[in-house]
Amino acid sequence: MEIGKLPNDVLEKIVFSNIKKKRDEVIVRAGVGRDNAIIDFNRDLCIISTDPITGTDKNIGKLAINISCNDIAVSGGEPLGVLLTIMAPPDTTVKDIENIMIEAGRAACELNVEIIGGHTEITAAVNRMVLSATVIGKQNRNKIIDPSKVKVGDKIIMTKWAGIEGTSIIVKEMGEKWKEKLSIDEYEDALNMDNLLSVLKEGVILGKLGANYMHDITEGGVYGAVWEASKVIEKGVKIWKENIPVKEVTKRICESFDINPYRLISSGSMLAVVPSGNIEEIKENFIKEGIKLSVIGEIIEEGIFVEEMGKKENISEPGSDELYKALSKLS
């Protein structure tokens, strides 16, 4: 394709046509010649977050929508609109752009989010597809999550499994090499993990049932999220390694690439701190929704530790995600 902004006729045909979800709050929406969107929030607060997708160029339309919306969910808010920027290299085809928009449009419909604008450009500044999504959400001002309310003795919980996003990305980047390392069942399980990327349901439940801190487990994995949580709540954290759920296929992949599953990007899994007295009610609600929930630790006075068989080990500040180590071995 020619370098520069996508032509207007192509925008209409393959970009705007795939924006199916329309929200009542959106007064001015995406369209040719429109430089902004206008949203009516009435009495709610506005929440904004942004995230790029750089670790892979596969299924990035779906990843961009889900991962950006997760950052609204951790505040107990509702994502409403997404601004999607696509920067594509010159060898990109119209079909490539269309596939991204089909994925993004479907994901947006599933999450009840409208794609309200963005930018699509062919440029030699990138050597593969790069997506950046900015999400705008709303939050009832009376239901703001307040980390300052966290107390010593509160429990640390996580949903689903460690390494969800990392496992999904690695197996797709492996191509035919998966046959050397995984069974068919393991391969299919890994492929299906990209259906677990949203934490919106978790955010709604935990927002109603007393969570005082929530965090989407992204780069740096579970250990990285725990370290970051300690900094936000300004208290110590102790987690029990044996309580952290990891799927067998994730273990197999991590063993194959000699990477740590507890430091592997885990979008789709949420970390939260809740009062110990709320645990049973929270468990009941998660069982009803069919979402796996694990109590993996507790708040302590100071220090950031992982405990295994009675031995404590300090959790260090997160560095580069283990995903990039795996991808470097595949390149």
C-alpha angles and dihedrals in degrees: 000000000000118000115256139048116343110264114259094242090054091047090054094046104044107014110036093034089063094054097096103156117084122187123207090224091063109091098171116027142181116308144132111289095016116119099187147016126236123213129188110218098172105192100344127104120248119238120194131186136162135201137173126215108224107140095078142006095214121101089350094150090062093041094050095053096043098044095046092048091051089066089062093046093060089065091053088249134131120247111227112169138016130205107207122199118192119192109185132182120242094259090063116120129215087248091057091056092044092052091053091051093047089053093044092046093052093047091049091052091050091053096041091242129138122221096227100180147312141151134278120197141165109220140164088219090088130049095203138018116296123188128191121187127194114193127200120200142169131235132189105245090223094058104054115147108242117199091188088074093065112117136195107270095035113133128245115221134181132194129226116343141322118259099021098146095035093053092049094049096045096050091050092049091050093070110183091348089085088079090068094055111024142049119238090255092051091047093052091046090054093047091051093053091087086072088067097058100106123086096180094113091050091051093052094049096044093043089058096042102053110274109163095191134025130179132180106231102234131142112007092034125227095329091050092049092049091050091049092046091056091054093050097046092039093225138100125272132207122186131185111230095206090059095058107101116227124175117235092240090055090051090050093050093046091050090050093053096034094239133139114253090203091061096043120112107268110184107167092048120090128206116207140172116219136170110268090236091062097054099095095049090047091050091051092052093048092049089054090053093045093239120142113239128188132184102221105168151332143248116263134180097264144342133056110247142165114206124206124174091342095309122115125214127184116245109225129211111283118260130181111340119257088238091076092053090055093046091050089057090052095050 
